[in-house]
Amino acid sequence: MAEKTRKMAFICSKGDLDMAYPALIMGWAALGEGIDVTLFFTFWGMDMITKSRYKRLELAPVANTSMKMTMMGLPTGNLGIPNLLGIIPGMTAFATWLMRKKIGGVGAPTVPEYIQMMMDGGAKFYACKMTADMMGLKKEDYIDGLAGVVTVTEFLDMTEDAQIIFI
């Protein structure tokens, strides 16, 4: 009996810089293990695959209750500081710059680099048709290499027997 290829599918629903990396890191690792990888982008996750946004994902400190202030060199303990600092003009740009610096410091690729590496490695990227219609996105709005714009039913059919991870 032939062995089935293991499959993983990631549903990317958020377009913040810190939320782009989990699917990209896990997907890249899965490809390295010979696992078939599919990514499905919906709602704000569409920022990861639209030409106008994928190179400029941001990290907003407001409402990011898990943001650790030690990352910014401040004492431990949250105390709502990210939300307080987030109202200061320029804090999103600062938090984004700092996160990019931290990511680069560990040698991780940028989001566009990860996406290209994964596409080159055989991962398939799909946009959610309902979200695309709702946001008025057209084929020319997406990055090169997008496998298609599909319905949820089509995504579920193509990822049958896959381990699905929602991010």
N, C-alpha and C positions, 0 to 999 in steps of 0.2 A: 504494500500500500504506500503510495507516494505521500510524503510529508507536506502538509499545507504551509504556505508562507504566512508567517505571522504578520498581522496588520494592526496599525495604530492610526487613529484619526483624532485630530485636535480641532475643537470648536473654539475659535478665537472671537470673543465677544467684546473685548476691550482694546482700545487703541492707545493707552498710555505707554510710555517708554518702559516702565517696570512690568507691565502686563504683556508686552510683546515677547520678552525674553523667555518665559517658561516654555511656551510651545516650541520656540525656535531651538532652544538648548536641548529639550527632550527629543524633539523631532530629529535633530542632527545626530544625537546619540543613537536613536533607533535606526536611522539609516546606516550608521556605522556597524550595527549589529545585523544588517541584512533584513530589517523589518520594512515592510511596505508602509509608507507614510503619506497621509492625506491631511491637508489643512482646509478647514471650512471657516470662512470669515463672515461674521454677521454683526449687525448694529455697529458700535463704535470700533469693533475689530477691523472694519473695512478700511480704517486709516492705515493699517499695515500694508495694504495692497493698492492704495490709490497713489498715483504719481504725485499729486499735490501735497501728500502728507507723510508718506513712508520714510522720507529722509529727515523729517522734522518732528518726530514723536516727542512729546513732552512729559514731564513728571510734575504734576501739580500737588503742592503740599496741602492745599485745602481739601478737607474731607478724607485725606489719606491717613486714617487713624493708626495704621501700623507703621508709619514712617518712623524710623529710629533716629533720634537726634544725635546719637553718637556718630552717625555717618557724617554729620555736619560739624563734628568736633565739639558738641555741647555735652553736658553731663547726661547720664542715663536718666530714665524716667520720662514719660511722654508728657503728662500734664497738659495736653492740648496745645503744646507749643507749635506743632506744624500748622494747625489751623490759625493760630494767632499770627505767626510769621507769614502765612500764606496771603494775608490781606495787604501786606506791604507790596507796593508796586515793584516788579522785577523779581519777586521770589520764585515764580514758576521758572523763569529763565535761569535763575541761579541754581535751583534744585535740579533742573535738567542738565545744566553744565556740570554740576558736581556728580550726578549719576553717570553721565557719559565718561567723565574722568575716572570714576571708580571702575566702570566696566572695562575701559581701556587699560586700566592698571592691572587687571587680572588677565589681560591678553585676549579677551573675548572680542569677536568680530562685531561690527556695527549691525544694526537691523538690516540695512540693504545688503551687506556682505553675507549675513546668515541666509537671507532669502535667496540670493544668487547661488550660494553653496548648496542649499537644499534642493533648489530646482535642478542644478547641475547633477546632483546626486540621485535624482529621480523622484523626489517628493512632488506630489500634485497639489496645486493650490486652486481652490474654488471660492467664488463669491456667492453669497446668498441672494437668490433672485428677488425675494420679497423685499429685503433690505435695499438692494440695488434700485428696485423700482420706487421704493418709498423715498430714497435719497436722490433720485433722478440721475443715477450714475450710468454712464454709457461705456462701451468697450474701450474707447480712447482714454477714459479716465483711469484705467487700471495699468499697473506695471506690466512690462513684457513678461511673458511666460505663464500668465494665468491660464489654467487649463479650461476654465469655463465659468459661466454663471448658471447655477443650478438651484432647483427647488430643494426643500428639505427632504422630500420623498426621494428625489434622485440621489441626494447625498447618502441617505440611509441605505438605499439599494446598493450603491457602489462601495459602501463600507460594511457590508454584511460580514459578520464574524470578526470585525475589528474591535479592538479595545478603544473605547471612546473617552477622551479626556476633555472636559469643559473648562475653559479658562476665561 
